[in-house]
């Protein structure tokens, strides 16, 4: 089991969700976050979007998947969120130790999907 | 044909300067008009009420901004507020430069003459043909607020996708070529619909049919918002803002309708009472319709119904009594509910905030309702409607509505296409996805952290 965390441009969320749906990945958690990466310090170059402290609005996706879904998920996100410009975001993949479905008490891989 | 960055602002500034220069040329004419006016006495109570009403109607445009602003997604709220506030700026100037003259200066049946350009001759003594007891400029500024809010109503149709520069050109042309003429036809001395006996107390034809039909055209020409091809619209980002806006609109509407009596008198009181009654009937009717159709009454539905009732009673406010106003408000909600919930999904045009579905439909209904319910017992200067033994008035109202619908439809279509030749009407797909606040104005309405 892996946990995939993706930080993407807010306006790409819709496209990413659509692409994930096509890949049969339906479970995700989405939150608004602020962050900055390499564009820090010259944010005015980036479409004039300036914010206090150079923190830019981003969207954070958290998706827990079984191992065979890692590649499809990552490529779906990459495909939909990429513009080729600075600020497209990052995807982190990490091991997921355990997963419990609260309603049934199921544990492990069957609790994810 | 894309313009460079500074072309539009410079062009607008030049137009403004040219217009100001032009207005300096006509003062001699103007003084003649002033001399020829019949002398009338200014009534302080009437003047106070009309000035107060003008301020109330002014407040409707910011109210509309909040009403619409709450309904869009959070990335577009400033673009809506901006479009409304800029309409206040642009049309207020257009009105004193040439709009008032084209609308109200006695002319032929179709246009006002240009003798009141730059308000030359529009003075502080009454102009009896319009309002014998208040200064002419009080009537002018009251009407200015109507001219402002009418194009602002159309914003609801092209919300979330229209390019700001294209919007500016559109409302300037639309005011000049659609609002000013129709206003003259219905209200101006010599206007052919006025001479035909059309009754439009506070703007059912001039404001609501006009803006409503233009909205339908704008929505069709611009096409759907991105992401609305298959899915349902995104939920409104701030309904409390919308309810605040609706409250301000309802409040301002007392000036809109009761102020249209142009005096502090019985007709004003009648208009005030029927306005409130129709709004209430519309609001509760929509809530009940939703309750029956969807299982729950909603806040948005209730305020939408109230606005439908208000728009429908507008042409009738000075001509009908209170019981008919109940029916007018109630049926306004029924017709608009059908338009918004049944007709719009069926035809698939994306009238984002239902400017046509609410203002267009209830405007048409209100104008027809005058032909049904008008009574000389309420207003001796009006006429009797069908239910008071005069079917001819219904015919007159229907013809007037039809002419206005036709002109507004064709005219708005031509203007949209015309502006489309010189600039893109829509923002690019990327700009639409980022949101109009950032892409058109480089501002964001809300922050995430404090």
Contacts between the chains, C-beta under 8 A, distances in Angstrom:
chain1	res1	chain2	res2	distance
A	10	B	75	7.9
A	11	B	75	7.7
A	11	B	430	7.8
A	11	B	433	4.0
A	11	B	434	4.7
A	11	B	435	7.0
A	12	B	433	7.5
A	14	B	227	5.7
A	14	B	433	7.4
A	32	B	448	5.4
A	33	B	448	7.4
A	34	B	448	5.5
A	34	B	449	6.0
A	47	B	434	7.5
A	47	B	438	7.4
A	47	B	439	7.7
A	48	B	438	7.9
A	48	B	442	5.0
A	49	B	438	6.1
A	49	B	442	7.8
A	51	B	444	7.7
A	51	B	447	7.8
A	52	B	447	8.0
A	55	B	449	7.5
A	57	B	444	7.7
A	57	B	448	6.5
